[in-house]
Amino acid sequence: EVIANPSKFDGREISVRGYVFSGVDVTNISDDTCRSGFQLTVSEPYYQHEDVRNFEMGIRTHGMHAMATVVGRFLKKANVHPFPMPAMDIHAIRQVVYLSKP
């Protein structure tokens, strides 16, 4: 629903659950209803939160894939790499289940 109606959620704090993939340059979240998903970012001071730091270490250890609930501020057109696109600045990460590589 977020990607289908980005204006509805723009600038709002939201919570979404989905598949998180962390690549070399970007981290994305998607689900079975929205394979394109959107990018995840982390800004200060949230990077210092224990749940965010543990997630970063855990996803790198467990194959770069996880199922998680992320909470943060959604922007329909964030200034992210490689070009402006929908993104969420993460404030918290919950209910993490690390998945093996597909």
Secondary structure as UniProt FT lines:
FT   TURN            2..4
FT   HELIX           6..9
FT   TURN            10..11
FT   STRAND          13..22
FT   STRAND          27..31
FT   TURN            32..33
FT   STRAND          34..41
FT   TURN            44..45
FT   HELIX           46..48
FT   HELIX           50..61
FT   TURN            62..63
FT   STRAND          65..78
FT   STRAND          85..99
//
